[in-house]
Amino acid sequence: MPRAEAPLRMREDDPEYVRLCEAEKKHWDGIHPDSLEALEPKFQDGPVHRHTNKRYTGDENTPWWETISSYGTFHRGAVLGAGSVEREARVLETNPDLRLKFFDISEGPLARRREVLGARFPGRVETQASDLNFLDLQPDHFDLIVSSGAIHHITNLERLAQQINQALTADGYFFLEDYVGESRFEFSEEKKRLYTELVGRDSERQGKPRHEIDWSDKTDLSPFCGVRSADILPVLAEALDEIQRRTTDTLVTCLLRSRPAQAAISGPSPFDSDEWIYQASKLDLISGLLRSKFPRIFGKMRSHQDLVNPDFMNELLTIGDLLGDVGLLTPNQAFCIYRKRADTGTGELAREQNESSESQ
């Protein structure tokens, strides 16, 4: 039986795809204010970061990208989609023999990596503007491929998965960290109901009335953000050998995609990213301003995650991931490690898609 997402396979010359693709490029060409590239240099890690590290690596102080070097000595690497300059720098630092080639749809992020990483790691950084939906990678060439927060923007997942598999060397590794929850962040009704109940419990703990939740629509998303996120893990598992899968954040993303209905509350929202301003002393305000302007001198600002009631945050993390682990809710984030599949067959869907693209 064909998969429901089959119509989402795009042709490179389709006029509607070309239009959406240009909008996607524009969306990410600069530093998006909510991206890792914007936030990580300014803010300290918070409880969600530490919980995620624990879920991914077993150590709350060890993020997944710090574990790459433990899998061997890498020489030729590819980064599919620019993510975080800080993380990418650490990959280069902890793998001193590694040269990285960055592939991204937008020239802006690539230029920033040439400027920042290229200067810091001369001769070890290369870039190529490419649409990952139609990326052609040299076979048996990369002993390391990394992608963080990019593949949930891909429509032609089967084709990309096939390219990754054929591009890996026999001893190569593919490290994936990405949003794998409901496509386009359209959370299940069960997930919404549970999240709303936990918000209500938190309001009661604080002596406040329960209130309705307004869920974000898709207007703030880029054209392809989360377009087939729910399909990422099954498609990759079909094309490559999955040797590790760790999931988390079953409910926390709901915090970012919802707000209390404003008519039902008074005062600043507990999820307002600027709530620290309402609570801060003058000294804290001055310190926060200096940290936001000069993080390298004064240190990073406190994470917004620390502003959420710890009891509420603990419920989101613990209950959400428990239900994700037993399969009752869909986890939103995953860290997976893959190897090259020994056989050359990467699935009927991938072959069909390549044949379809070649016939156009």
Secondary structure by P-SEA (a helix, b strand, c coil): ccccccccccccccaaaaaaaaaaaaacccccccccccccccccccaaaaaaaaaccccccccccccccccccccbbbbcccccaaaaaaaaaacccbbbbbbbccaaaaaaaaacccccccccbbbbbccccccccccccccbbbbccccccccaaaaaaaaaaaaccccbbbbbbcccccccccccaaaaaaaaaaaaaaaaaacccbbbbbbbccccccccccccccaaaaaaaacccccbbbbccccaaaaaaccccccccccccccccccccccccaaaaaaaaaaaaccccccccccccccccaaaaaaaaaaaaaaaaacccccccbbbbbcccccccccaaaaaaaaaaaac
